């Protein structure tokens, strides 16, 4: 049995549903809602001024939503939330499949080492994450092309916008690693969607900590802020320290998951 192809096929329906949701939200936000915000600035400004600071910080609302770049920054938190839930769900589902189906003993008598099986599953998860990221990049590029008459959009080079959009791929890999590690550590996985949603919502809520407290140090525990969209749009780069932190956390999670997966017996799994 080709584990890689099997996992891709098994995740296909969920992948399509997730990508359609992601692209749909991107179209609704960037192509549908942004022109309304831009053309109704006075009314929207009064609405924003009426928000409590904590509410505005939690939902990423700011006074920069009237430009294309500012609205993308606002929208990116919701794009990250969707991708985080999707990718964490893939990690949980792919690496926890045998636990949920009570077929761990069958998996470990297959004519392949556990590390090879783990690598095939990880490759499937990364393939799904990359494919979702590429489809999102294409969608953003097409939407951007529709705003050729908007100076706030044309002032942002397409290359920088796509770099900012790559944050979703980075978030996807990070939460895929969270899902993989959680799947091999849990003795029983009752609800893939429930656990994945909890991870995604927690990541979303932690974004507000630096804003509400004014303390930069809280970014260390807020994974969505490790990929600073503003830095990508304004300067064409990500912050090296936080990018390195994200890479280190993902590698540690995936390495730890591999170690547990390779050493656990059927009863422990």
N, C-alpha and C positions, 0 to 999 in steps of 0.2 A: 504494500500500500504506500502511495506517495503522500506522506503526511502534509507536506506543503500544499499540494493541490487540494487535498481533502479539506484542509482548514480554510483555504480560500473559497471553496465551493460552499462550505458550511456557513461562512460569514457573509455570503453574497447578498442575501435578502436584507440583512441588517445594514450592510454597507450601503446598498442602494437607498434604503430609507433614510439613513443618516446623511448621505451626501445630498440627496434631494432636499432634505430639511435645511442643511447648511447653505446650499445655493439659493434656496427659496428665501431664507432670512436675509442673505446678502443682497438679493435683488430688492426685497421689500425695504430694507434699510437704506442702501446706497442709491438705488435708482428711484424708489418710491417716496421714502420719507425725507431724504435729504433735501430735494427741491422744495418741499413744503416748509421745512424748517428755515431754509434760506430765504424763501419768499414771504415768510410770515415772521420776520425777525422780531418786530416789536411785541407781538402777542406771545411768542415763545419766550422772549426775554422776561416778560412779566411773570410768566409761569415759573421759570427757573428761579427768579428772585423770591418767589413764594415758597420754594422748597427749603426745609430745614437742612443745614449743612451736612448732617449725618446721612440724610436720605440722598442728597446729591452725590456725596462721596461713595455711598454704597452702590448706586446704579450708574456711576461714571458720568453723571450729568455735569457739564461745565459751560462756561460762556463762550467757548470756542467752537460750538457745534454749528455755527453759521458758515463755516468754511468747509471745503471738501475734506481737507486733511484733518480738521478738528472733528468733523462728523465721523470720519473713519476711525479716529482714536476712540471716540465714544462707542462706536459699533463693534470695535475689535474685541471688547470684553465679552460681548454676547457670542461672537464667533468662537472665541476661545472656550467659552462655556460648553458650546455644542461639541466642539472637537474633543475637549477633555472627557466628556461623558462617552462619546463614541469610542475613543482610543482606550480608555480605561475598561470599557465594556469588552472590547476585543481582547485585551490582555486577560481579563477574568474568564471570558468564554473559552479562549483558545487553550490557556494553561490549566483551566479548571474543568475541562470537558469530561475527563475520565472520572473525576470525583462526582460530578453531577449525574453521570450515567452509571456509576458504580462499576466501571470497567477498567480500573487501574491495573489489575492483574493481567488482563489481556494486552494492555499497552506494553508492559515490561517483559513480555515473552516474545515481542516482535524481534526480528533479526536485525536489530540496529541498537547502537549504544544509546543510553539515555541522553547524553550530551548531543548526539546527532538528532535525536527526536526534538530536544529543546531548541536546537538551532533551526530546524525546519519550522517549528511553530513560531519562533521569533521572526524568521524571514517572512512568514505569512502575515504576521502583525505589522511588520515594517512596510510590506508591500501595500497593505490596505491604507496605512497612514500616508505613505508617499502618494498613492493614487488620489486620495481625498485632497491632499494638499495641492497637487497639480491641477485638479479640477477647480479648486477654489481660486488658484492663481489665474486660470483662464477666465473665470467669471469676473474677477476684479478687473482684469485688463479690458474685457469687453464693456463693462460698465463705465470705466474710466474714459473710454473712447467716446462715450455719449455726451461728455461734458466739455467738449472742445471750446465752447463759448464761455466757460466759467473760469475766470482768471485765478480763482483760488485752487482750481484743479490743475490747470496747465502750469502753474508755478511749481508744481511737484513733478519732477521727472518720473516717468513710468518705472524706471529701474528702482527708484527709492520706494515707490508704492508697492512694487512686487516684493522688495526686500522686507518691508513692513508686513506684508501678507504672509511671508515665510514664517512669521512668528507662530502661525497656526501649526505648521509642520513640527516646529520645535516643541510646542505644547503637546502635540499629539504623541511624539516619541516619549516625552517625560511621563505623561499619564498612562501610556502603554506600559511603561516600566513599573509604575505604581500598581497597575492591574495585574501584571505578571507576578510580582512579588507577593501581592495579597493572595492571589490564587493558590500559590504553592504553600503559603503559610497557613491558610485556613483549612481546618479539617473538613468543613462542609460549607458549600456555597449555596445559600438558600435563594438568593435573588441577584443575578448579574446586574440587571437594570437598576435595582435599588442601591447596590453598593457603588456602581459607577456614577449614578446621579449624586450620591452623597459626596463622593470625591470631587466631582465637578462643581457642585454648589459651594462646598467648602473653599475650593480654590477661588471661586468668584467672590465670596464674601471677604476673604482675606485681602483682596485688593484694596478695600476701604481702610484698612488699618493705617498705612502710611499717610493717607489723606486726612483722616479724622484726628490722628494724634500729632501729625507734623513731624514724626520721627522716621527718618530714612532707614533706621536699623530694622524696622519691621518688614522691609522688602525681602529680607532674608528668608522669611517664612511665608512669603506670598508668591508662589510660582508664576502666576500670570504676569507679575511685574518684572520678572527676570528678563523678559523680552520687551524692552521699552520701544513701543511703536513710535513715540515721538522722536526718539533718537534716530531711528531708521528713516523716518520721513524728513527730518531736519538736517541730518548729518550723513545719512547713507551708511550707517553702521549700528551695531549693537554694543552695549557696554561689555567689555571683555571680561570683567570680573564676574558679572552675573551670568553671562553666557557660559563661562567656565564652571560656575557653580551648577548650572542646569545640566551640563554635560557630565560633571562628576556625580551628581545625584542619580542621573539616569543609568550611568555605567555601574554604580554601586548597587542599585536596585536590580538591574539585569544580571549582574554577576552573582549577587546573593541568591536570586531566584534560580539561577543555573546550579549553584552549589546545593541548594535544598532539593531541587528536582533530581539531581544526579544521585544523591545519597539516600533519599527517602525510600523506604520499602513500600510495598503495596498497602500494608496496614497503616503506616504513617501518612500515606498520601490520601 
